[in-house]
């Protein structure tokens, strides 16, 4: 019923507009073509100014209404990401001022230079000054913006400070795998043919001693507030993209071609919950590259914590080598020795008791 009512309303509106148009044609014939055209131009010129004013008010209102819901309403969560915000604001200021100026001139000219009896059209085919003005000035402005963007890009993808921590991120359909180097500060080698979804998600080579202390986790990565972190990014299947919207950064994850970027977290997750007034806030890693049917669900979480909390968390983690080979774990061996000792002690007590009986 609702569908038929909607169709009926649309048809009725069309008929009303059609009848108004026909009536306008009849009025034009009665008034005369020239008089009617001048009156229409005058009305259209006024409507142009009205549309300009109402349009600007609408832009202002939409900005006021929806800006608090954008990421720009909250400060960048990384030191380096502030450069991206600054670059974006400069770009908006430049392009926005040009847009406002050109639109204001466009609509105002439509009103100011409408057809009048004593007005003659001034026509010129070409102007070298105008051509140079609107070619050279935009070229210079855009060149400056590009140079600023390249400088920031080279910073993000260049070498981080020497005290930076290193985390490896590997994309897969449809999730993220994280690897931290152990005390040696180096990652062990890996080979894609060694990948086993159950026990070896990264294809690590177990005979490489450097990898015996590497810690592997999935879906959640821990970072330290105020400490630069270098991300070594890769993929084990298709092209993904590490999207860090709150940190204002992103980087492709390409199979067989590691990419890197680095940044310095400014706020812990707890602090961001207070800044956003959202108790459920989390730093999200999104996949910004269409990667398959489950692309929408490919999300990871970043927990930014203080150094002490990170140290406590890392102390609880077990190297992936010991997870796969628990018999190599010294703590398990100590537990086994303790158990044997306890069993021997119990047997000795039991033997003495039987002997007395």
C-alpha positions as a printed Julia matrix, in Angstrom:
357×3 Matrix{Float64}:
  0.0     0.0     0.0
  2.81    2.4     0.89
  4.5     1.78   -2.46
  1.35    2.62   -4.43
  0.81    5.76   -2.35
  4.39    6.88   -3.03
  3.97    6.31   -6.77
  0.71    8.26   -6.74
  2.36   11.21   -4.95
  5.27   11.24   -7.43
  2.88   11.17  -10.4
  0.79   13.96   -8.85
  3.89   16.15   -8.32
  4.93   15.55  -11.92
  1.49   16.57  -13.19
  1.5    19.74  -11.07
  4.93   20.74  -12.38
  3.83   20.0   -15.94
  0.69   22.13  -15.58
  2.68   25.02  -14.06
  5.11   24.86  -16.98
  2.27   24.92  -19.5
  0.6    27.85  -17.73
  3.93   29.7   -17.75
  4.16   29.22  -21.53
  0.67   30.63  -22.03
  1.51   33.65  -19.84
  4.68   34.21  -21.88
  2.71   34.25  -25.11
  0.27   36.78  -23.67
  2.99   39.1   -22.3
  5.3    38.81  -25.25
  8.51   36.84  -25.57
 10.95   39.66  -24.72
  9.08   40.9   -21.67
  8.59   37.38  -20.36
 12.29   36.51  -20.86
 13.43   39.61  -18.93
 11.07   38.85  -16.07
 12.29   35.24  -15.94
 15.9    36.4   -15.91
 15.17   38.74  -13.05
 13.48   35.96  -11.07
 16.3    33.53  -11.84
 18.93   36.11  -10.83
 17.2    36.59   -7.47
 16.92   32.82   -7.01
 20.65   32.49   -7.69
 21.48   34.85   -4.81
 18.95   33.12   -2.56
 20.43   29.73   -3.43
 23.93   31.04   -2.66
 22.9    32.32    0.77
 20.84   29.26    1.68
 23.58   26.96    0.37
 26.25   28.61    2.53
 23.96   28.42    5.56
 23.39   24.74    4.8
 27.14   24.08    4.55
 27.72   25.84    7.88
 24.89   23.95    9.58
 26.02   20.53    8.27
 29.56   21.26    9.43
 28.32   22.23   12.89
 26.09   19.15   13.05
 28.47   16.47   11.77
 31.99   17.72   12.44
 31.96   16.43   16.06
 31.36   12.94   14.63
 34.49   13.01   12.46
 38.01   11.98   13.41
 39.2    15.57   13.08
 37.19   16.52   16.15
 39.76   14.61   18.25
 43.5    15.28   18.19
 45.74   12.87   16.29
 46.76    9.94   18.47
 50.34   10.05   17.15
 52.97   12.76   17.1
 53.64   12.25   13.4
 49.93   12.1    12.59
 49.63   15.73   13.68
 51.56   16.57   10.49
 48.82   14.89    8.46
 46.15   16.89   10.26
 48.08   20.09    9.64
 48.5    19.23    5.96
 44.79   18.43    5.67
 43.72   21.7     7.31
 46.0    23.68    5.0
 44.57   21.88    1.97
 41.0    22.51    3.15
 41.8    26.18    3.78
 43.3    26.67    0.31
 40.72   24.71   -1.68
 37.85   25.86    0.53
 38.66   29.55    0.11
 38.91   29.09   -3.67
 35.6    27.22   -3.7
 33.78   29.86   -1.65
 35.2    32.72   -3.71
 34.42   31.18   -7.1
 30.92   30.09   -6.11
 30.1    33.49   -4.61
 31.31   35.22   -7.8
 29.45   32.74  -10.01
 26.06   33.24   -8.37
 26.49   36.98   -7.79
 27.44   37.55  -11.43
 24.31   35.67  -12.51
 22.28   38.26  -10.6
 24.35   41.4   -11.27
 24.79   40.91  -15.0
 21.31   39.74  -15.91
 19.77   40.9   -19.16
 18.7    44.59  -19.29
 17.56   46.83  -22.12
 20.5    49.26  -22.1
 23.23   46.7   -21.36
 25.54   45.34  -24.07
 27.59   42.18  -23.82
 31.38   42.6   -23.67
 33.11   39.72  -25.44
 36.8    38.91  -25.66
 38.29   35.77  -27.14
 41.51   35.51  -25.19
 43.54   37.06  -22.34
 47.16   36.1   -21.74
 47.12   37.66  -18.27
 44.1    35.66  -17.12
 45.49   32.45  -18.66
 48.8    32.97  -16.84
 47.03   33.86  -13.59
 44.83   30.78  -13.34
 47.56   28.46  -14.59
 50.67   29.6   -12.73
 49.1    30.38   -9.34
 47.34   26.99   -8.95
 50.48   25.22  -10.18
 52.61   26.93   -7.52
 50.1    26.24   -4.73
 49.69   22.58   -5.69
 53.46   22.13   -5.98
 53.91   23.43   -2.44
 51.21   21.06   -1.15
 52.82   18.12   -2.95
 56.26   18.95   -1.55
 54.86   19.13    2.0
 53.12   15.8     1.47
 56.29   14.14    0.15
 58.33   15.42    3.11
 55.81   13.89    5.51
 55.73   10.64    3.52
 59.53   10.34    3.6
 59.41   10.93    7.36
 56.82    8.22    8.04
 58.5     5.64    5.81
 62.1     6.54    6.7
 64.24    5.31    9.54
 62.75    5.77   13.02
 64.69    6.94   16.1
 67.25    4.45   17.4
 65.22    3.7    20.54
 62.13    2.69   18.55
 60.47   -0.64   19.23
 59.78   -2.91   16.26
 56.6    -4.88   15.59
 55.85   -7.02   12.57
 52.29   -7.01   11.22
 51.15   -9.69    8.78
 47.76   -9.57    7.11
 45.75  -12.66    6.28
 42.21  -13.34    5.18
 40.7   -12.04    7.44
 42.78  -10.93   10.41
 46.14   -9.68   11.64
 49.16  -11.49   13.08
 51.7    -9.6    15.22
 55.29  -10.6    16.04
 57.62   -9.01   18.6
 61.37   -9.67   18.66
 62.74  -11.16   21.86
 65.62   -9.94   24.01
 68.0   -10.27   21.07
 66.04   -7.51   19.28
 65.99   -9.48   16.0
 63.34  -11.49   14.18
 63.9   -15.08   13.15
 63.63  -16.07    9.51
 60.39  -17.31    7.98
 59.41  -19.06    4.77
 55.92  -19.06    3.28
 55.99  -22.79    2.54
 56.34  -23.46    6.26
 53.01  -21.78    7.05
 50.7   -24.0     9.1
 47.39  -22.38   10.15
 47.38  -24.41   13.36
 50.95  -24.19   14.69
 53.01  -21.9    12.44
 50.89  -19.03   11.11
 53.92  -17.07    9.91
 56.01  -19.92    8.5
 58.87  -19.42   10.95
 62.04  -21.47   10.52
 62.48  -23.25   13.86
 66.15  -23.99   13.27
 66.9   -20.25   13.31
 68.03  -19.38   16.85
 67.03  -15.72   16.41
 63.37  -16.75   16.23
 63.31  -18.83   19.4
 62.38  -15.82   21.56
 59.94  -14.15   19.12
 56.47  -13.57   20.56
 53.47  -14.04   18.23
 49.95  -12.77   18.94
 46.8   -12.24   16.89
 44.2    -9.47   16.62
 45.58   -7.3    19.46
 48.92   -5.5    19.5
 50.41   -3.66   22.48
 52.31   -0.39   22.01
 53.92    2.03   24.46
 52.85    5.65   24.89
 55.6     8.08   23.89
 57.85    5.37   22.39
 58.36    5.34   18.6
 57.32    2.09   16.96
 58.4     0.8    13.57
 55.89   -1.45   11.82
 57.22   -4.03    9.36
 54.17   -4.86    7.27
 53.5    -7.86    5.03
 50.82  -10.26    3.86
 50.64  -14.0     3.51
 47.9   -14.16    0.83
 46.46  -11.09   -0.98
 47.07   -7.34   -0.79
 45.76   -5.82    2.44
 46.23   -2.36    3.93
 47.04   -1.42    7.51
 44.7     1.48    8.25
 45.41    3.41   11.46
 42.8     6.14   11.24
 43.27    7.51   14.77
 47.02    7.76   14.15
 46.39    9.29   10.67
 48.52    6.68    8.88
 48.09    3.77    6.5
 50.32    1.42    4.52
 49.77   -1.42    2.05
 50.5    -5.0     3.12
 51.87   -6.72    0.01
 52.74  -10.45   -0.28
 56.5   -10.92   -0.6
 57.32   -7.19   -0.39
 57.69   -5.87    3.18
 56.69   -2.24    3.71
 57.44   -0.08    6.74
 56.24    3.0     8.58
 56.73    4.38   12.06
 54.97    6.68   14.5
 54.91    7.69   18.16
 51.66    7.11   20.14
 50.59   10.2    22.11
 47.74    8.87   24.23
 47.06    5.59   25.96
 43.82    3.79   25.22
 42.56    4.83   28.64
 43.33    8.5    27.93
 41.56    8.35   24.56
 38.46    6.99   26.27
 38.43   10.17   28.34
 39.22   12.48   25.4
 36.44   11.01   23.27
 34.08   10.6    26.23
 33.56    7.05   25.0
 34.13    4.26   27.56
 34.07    1.68   24.74
 36.75    3.38   22.65
 39.45    1.2    21.07
 42.24    1.95   18.61
 41.29   -0.01   15.51
 43.4    -1.49   12.75
 41.23   -1.63    9.65
 41.98   -3.18    6.3
 41.71   -0.31    3.82
 42.06   -2.51    0.74
 39.28   -4.75   -0.59
 40.65   -8.23    0.09
 37.75  -10.67   -0.25
 34.32  -11.6     1.05
 35.31  -11.12    4.69
 36.99   -7.74    4.15
 34.44   -5.95    6.34
 35.36   -8.09    9.35
 39.14   -7.69    9.1
 39.77   -5.63   12.2
 42.52   -5.53   14.79
 42.95   -3.7    18.08
 45.84   -1.57   19.31
 46.29   -1.24   23.05
 48.47    1.76   23.89
 49.76    1.48   27.45
 52.43    2.88   29.72
 55.9     1.27   29.78
 55.28   -0.53   33.09
 52.04   -2.08   31.89
 53.68   -3.16   28.63
 56.54   -4.81   30.53
 54.07   -6.71   32.73
 52.12   -7.87   29.68
 55.25   -8.95   27.8
 56.5   -10.89   30.85
 53.38  -13.06   30.62
 53.9   -13.88   26.93
 55.57  -17.09   25.86
 57.79  -17.26   22.74
 56.08  -19.01   19.84
 58.9   -21.55   19.68
 58.11  -22.75   23.2
 54.39  -22.77   22.4
 55.0   -25.15   19.5
 57.67  -27.15   21.34
 56.6   -27.2    25.0
 59.21  -29.85   25.81
 61.88  -27.21   25.1
 60.42  -24.89   27.72
 62.76  -24.68   30.77
 59.84  -23.87   33.04
 58.15  -27.12   32.02
 61.37  -29.02   32.68
 61.62  -27.47   36.16
 58.0   -28.34   36.82
 58.66  -31.92   35.71
 61.75  -32.16   38.0
 59.71  -30.79   40.89
 57.01  -33.36   40.24
 59.57  -36.19   40.15
 61.12  -34.99   43.39
 57.72  -34.83   45.04
 56.83  -38.32   43.83
 60.13  -39.7    45.15
 59.56  -38.06   48.52
 56.05  -39.51   48.74
 57.36  -42.97   47.78
 60.08  -42.74   50.44
 57.56  -41.83   53.13
 55.26  -44.64   52.02
 58.13  -47.18   52.11
 59.13  -46.15   55.64
 55.51  -46.4    56.77
 55.12  -49.9    55.34
 58.4   -51.0    56.92
 57.23  -49.87   60.37
 53.98  -51.8    59.94
